[in-house]
Amino acid sequence: MRRAGASARRGIVTSCLTAALLGSAVLLPPAPARAHDVDVTSVARVFLDELDGGRYLLSIVDAQAPPITDPRGVLPLRCEPLPAEEVEFEVTSGFVFECESPLGGGDVLTLPWALAGVVALARWSDGSTATAYFRGGGGTVPVSVGDLQGGFASRLAVAGTYFILGAEHILLGIDHLLFVVGLLLLVHGFVPLVKTITAFTLAHSITLCASVLGYVPLDRAPIEAAIALSIILLAREIVVAERGMVHLTHRKPWLVAFIFGLLHGLGFAGALGEIGLPESAIPLALLFFNVGVEAGQLVFVVALIALARLAAGSVRSPIPRLQPLLGYALGALATLWFIDRLPAIWG
């Protein structure tokens, strides 16, 4: 009876996931390999330097960021841009401005950019630095000076921002999610599933940290192609399992999840590299980005399990075995990604 119940639950899981996966295969375009490019990532970087005499320098790091033609619209009302002849040094990208009183926690710099966000680094005259990520919306990106003034509030903002970025990356990263779906379909039993997901988590945490800290070189294009290939291999194992073929993947799924997890961690590192890390709080930002990834992954897994349990309470007729179909759909979508990402390796 227990084995039959487990089989029924497994069938329910495949039924719940088939529609979503087949819909993704039809509706979603191949996910391209992205580079550190403002046009692609929609994230720009700026520096805010505090100079002497109540003056500040706002520098635009990325050449592809849209030019600021009206600096007055960026600044608080009590601040104004300085003409080039009043500045002792050459400003190549950005402008110098002066305020009647020092910038404070209530001040906002409104960048006129229709971007997803901006990473801003502030370097204050007392030698302190702070960095934060600011979301865009409505054609502007508001940069809150209070989040750049260091101290506990700034660290808390960094932690919260990178936690959200990590969670969003896993929840919006369809390739990573489909790999997790494949693990759920491949692994039988609660304990083996816990071991497999834990191994995957540990592995991509290792390579994420190692790559961001510079211990592992990162070339985004082949990594993205290899991630697609890992999903293809996993899909194959899902299909052959229904034919009675047992491989290492089925006997020790945690080991395979660990190996592939090392690869997926490099993918997470590439995404984090697009956003950038605050120089003054690299360990904190890295920690909470990783925690956000794990939280998003946990939410996804729990949601699938809850959906399966909900369906188990309402389904009365036998569930057809759709796992091979799901495996083929998973492999087909990953193959499209793999083919699409190959040219970037030699491009």
C-alpha positions in Angstrom: 0.0 0.0 0.0 2.8 2.4 0.9 4.5 1.8 -2.5 1.2 2.3 -4.3 0.6 5.5 -2.5 4.1 6.8 -3.4 3.5 5.9 -7.0 0.2 7.8 -7.1 1.7 10.8 -5.5 4.5 10.7 -8.1 2.0 10.5 -10.9 0.2 13.5 -9.4 3.5 15.5 -9.4 4.1 14.8 -13.0 0.5 15.7 -13.9 0.8 19.1 -12.1 4.1 19.9 -13.8 3.4 18.8 -17.3 1.1 21.7 -18.3 3.6 24.2 -17.0 6.6 22.7 -18.6 4.9 22.1 -22.0 3.6 25.7 -21.9 7.2 26.9 -21.2 8.5 24.9 -24.1 6.0 26.6 -26.5 5.9 30.1 -25.1 9.3 30.8 -23.8 12.1 31.8 -26.3 15.5 30.3 -25.8 17.3 32.0 -22.9 20.3 33.8 -24.4 23.7 34.0 -22.7 24.0 37.4 -21.2 27.1 39.6 -20.9 28.1 42.4 -18.6 26.4 45.0 -20.9 24.1 47.8 -19.9 22.0 47.2 -23.1 21.5 43.6 -22.0 21.5 43.6 -18.2 19.7 47.0 -17.9 21.9 47.7 -14.8 24.3 50.7 -14.8 26.9 51.7 -12.2 27.7 55.2 -10.8 30.1 56.7 -8.3 29.3 59.5 -5.8 32.4 61.1 -4.4 32.3 63.8 -1.7 34.8 66.6 -2.4 35.8 69.6 -0.3 33.6 72.6 0.3 30.3 70.9 0.0 30.9 69.7 -3.5 30.2 66.2 -4.9 31.1 64.4 -8.1 28.6 62.0 -9.7 30.5 59.7 -12.2 28.9 57.4 -14.7 31.0 54.2 -14.9 29.4 52.6 -17.9 29.9 54.2 -21.3 26.6 52.7 -22.6 24.5 54.4 -19.9 22.3 57.1 -21.3 23.8 60.6 -21.0 22.4 63.0 -18.4 21.4 66.2 -20.3 19.7 68.0 -17.4 21.8 67.6 -14.1 19.4 69.9 -12.3 16.6 67.3 -12.6 18.8 64.7 -10.9 19.7 66.8 -7.8 17.8 67.9 -4.7 16.4 71.5 -4.9 19.2 72.9 -2.7 21.9 71.6 -5.0 23.0 72.8 -8.4 25.6 71.6 -11.0 28.8 73.6 -11.4 30.0 74.8 -14.8 33.1 73.2 -16.1 35.2 76.3 -15.6 34.6 76.2 -11.9 35.9 72.6 -11.6 39.6 72.2 -11.0 39.8 68.8 -12.8 38.4 67.3 -16.0 35.2 65.4 -15.7 34.8 62.9 -18.6 31.5 61.3 -17.7 29.3 62.8 -15.1 29.3 66.2 -13.4 30.2 68.1 -10.2 27.5 69.7 -8.1 27.4 71.8 -4.9 24.8 71.8 -2.2 23.9 74.5 0.4 24.1 71.9 3.1 25.6 68.3 3.1 23.6 65.5 1.5 21.7 63.6 4.1 19.4 60.6 4.6 16.4 62.3 3.1 18.0 63.3 -0.2 17.4 61.4 -3.4 19.3 61.6 -6.7 16.8 60.9 -9.5 18.6 59.4 -12.5 16.6 59.8 -15.7 17.1 56.3 -16.9 14.6 53.7 -18.0 16.8 50.9 -16.6 16.1 47.9 -14.3 18.4 49.4 -11.7 21.7 51.1 -10.7 24.5 50.0 -8.5 25.9 53.1 -6.7 29.1 53.4 -4.8 29.6 56.4 -2.5 33.0 57.5 -1.3 32.8 60.0 1.5 35.3 62.6 2.6 35.9 60.7 6.0 37.2 57.7 4.0 34.1 55.6 4.5 32.4 53.9 1.5 29.0 52.3 0.9 27.3 50.6 -2.0 23.7 49.8 -2.7 21.5 48.6 -5.6 18.5 50.8 -6.5 15.6 49.7 -8.6 14.3 51.6 -11.5 10.7 52.3 -12.4 8.6 54.8 -14.4 11.6 55.9 -16.5 13.8 56.9 -13.5 16.1 55.3 -10.9 15.8 57.0 -7.5 19.1 56.7 -5.6 18.5 57.3 -1.8 21.6 58.9 -0.3 20.6 57.5 3.1 21.3 54.0 1.9 24.8 55.1 0.9 25.9 56.7 4.2 27.4 53.6 5.7 26.7 52.3 9.2 24.1 49.7 10.2 21.3 51.1 8.0 23.5 50.8 4.9 24.6 47.3 5.8 21.0 46.4 6.4 20.0 47.8 3.0 22.8 45.8 1.3 21.7 42.6 3.0 18.0 43.2 2.0 18.8 44.2 -1.5 21.0 41.3 -2.4 18.7 38.8 -0.6 15.9 40.0 -2.9 18.2 39.9 -6.0 19.2 36.3 -5.1 15.6 35.1 -4.7 14.6 36.8 -7.9 17.4 35.3 -9.8 16.4 31.7 -8.9 12.7 32.3 -9.2 13.0 34.0 -12.6 15.8 31.7 -13.9 13.8 29.2 -15.8 16.8 27.0 -16.6 17.8 26.6 -12.9 14.2 25.9 -11.9 13.8 23.3 -14.5 16.9 21.5 -13.3 15.3 21.4 -9.8 12.1 20.1 -11.4 14.1 17.3 -13.0 15.6 16.4 -9.6 12.2 16.2 -8.1 11.0 13.9 -10.9 14.1 11.7 -10.7 14.4 11.2 -7.0 12.1 8.7 -5.1 11.4 9.3 -1.4 11.7 12.2 1.0 15.1 11.4 2.5 16.8 11.0 -0.8 15.2 14.2 -2.1 16.5 16.1 0.9 20.0 14.7 0.4 19.9 15.6 -3.3 18.6 19.1 -2.9 21.1 19.7 -0.1 24.0 18.5 -2.3 22.8 20.8 -5.1 22.6 23.7 -2.7 26.0 23.1 -1.2 27.7 22.7 -4.6 26.4 25.9 -6.2 27.2 27.8 -3.0 30.8 26.7 -3.2 31.4 27.7 -6.8 29.3 30.9 -6.4 31.6 32.1 -3.6 34.8 30.8 -5.2 34.1 32.5 -8.5 33.0 35.8 -7.1 36.0 36.0 -4.8 38.3 35.3 -7.8 39.4 31.7 -7.1 37.6 30.3 -10.2 37.8 32.0 -13.6 34.5 32.8 -15.1 33.6 32.6 -18.8 29.8 33.1 -19.0 29.1 31.8 -22.5 30.3 28.2 -22.1 28.9 28.0 -18.6 25.4 28.9 -19.9 25.7 26.3 -22.7 26.9 23.7 -20.2 23.9 24.4 -17.8 21.5 23.7 -20.7 23.5 20.5 -21.4 23.1 19.4 -17.8 19.3 19.7 -18.1 19.4 17.6 -21.3 21.4 14.9 -19.5 19.0 15.0 -16.5 16.0 14.8 -18.9 17.5 11.7 -20.5 17.8 10.0 -17.1 14.2 10.8 -16.4 13.1 9.1 -19.6 15.3 5.9 -19.3 14.2 5.4 -15.7 10.8 4.5 -16.9 12.4 1.8 -19.2 14.0 0.1 -16.2 17.5 1.4 -16.9 19.3 2.2 -13.7 22.5 4.4 -13.8 24.6 6.2 -11.3 22.2 9.1 -11.5 19.4 6.9 -10.1 21.6 5.1 -7.5 23.3 8.2 -6.2 21.3 11.3 -7.4 22.9 13.4 -4.6 26.3 12.9 -6.2 25.1 13.9 -9.7 23.3 16.9 -8.2 26.5 18.0 -6.5 28.5 17.8 -9.7 25.9 19.7 -11.7 25.4 22.1 -8.8 29.0 23.2 -9.1 28.2 24.2 -12.7 25.0 26.0 -11.8 26.9 28.0 -9.1 29.1 29.5 -11.8 25.9 30.6 -13.6 24.7 32.3 -10.4 28.1 34.0 -10.1 27.8 35.3 -13.7 24.4 36.9 -12.9 25.9 38.4 -9.7 28.8 39.7 -11.8 26.4 41.6 -14.0 25.0 43.5 -11.0 28.3 44.0 -9.1 29.2 43.7 -5.5 29.7 46.6 -3.1 33.4 47.0 -2.4 32.7 47.9 1.2 30.5 44.9 1.9 31.4 42.1 -0.4 31.1 39.2 2.2 27.7 40.6 3.4 26.3 41.0 -0.1 27.6 37.6 -1.3 26.2 35.9 1.8 22.7 37.4 1.4 22.6 36.9 -2.4 23.3 33.2 -1.7 20.8 33.1 1.1 18.2 34.6 -1.3 19.0 32.0 -3.9 18.4 29.2 -1.4 15.3 30.8 -0.1 13.8 31.1 -3.6 14.8 27.5 -4.3 13.1 26.3 -1.1 9.9 28.3 -1.9 9.8 26.7 -5.3 10.3 23.2 -4.0 7.7 23.6 -1.2 5.2 25.1 -3.6 5.5 22.1 -5.9 5.1 19.6 -3.0 2.1 21.6 -1.7 0.6 21.5 -5.1 1.1 17.8 -5.4 -0.5 17.2 -1.9 -3.5 19.5 -2.8 -4.0 17.5 -6.0 -3.7 14.2 -4.1 -6.7 15.2 -2.0 -8.9 16.0 -5.0 -8.0 13.4 -7.6 -10.0 10.2 -7.5 -9.2 8.6 -10.9 -5.9 6.9 -11.8 -3.2 9.3 -12.9 -1.6 8.4 -16.3 2.2 8.1 -16.2 3.3 11.3 -17.8 6.9 11.3 -16.6 8.4 10.2 -20.0 6.5 13.0 -21.7 7.7 15.5 -19.2 11.2 14.3 -19.6 11.0 14.7 -23.4 9.6 18.2 -23.0 12.3 19.1 -20.5 15.0 17.8 -22.9 13.5 19.5 -25.9 13.5 22.9 -24.2 17.0 22.5 -22.9 18.2 21.5 -26.4 16.8 24.7 -27.8 18.7 26.6 -25.2 21.9 24.7 -25.8 21.8 25.3 -29.6 21.0 29.0 -29.0 23.9 29.5 -26.6 26.6 27.7 -28.6 27.4 30.6 -31.0 28.2 32.9 -28.0 31.2 30.6 -27.1 33.0 31.5 -30.3 31.5 34.9 -30.7 
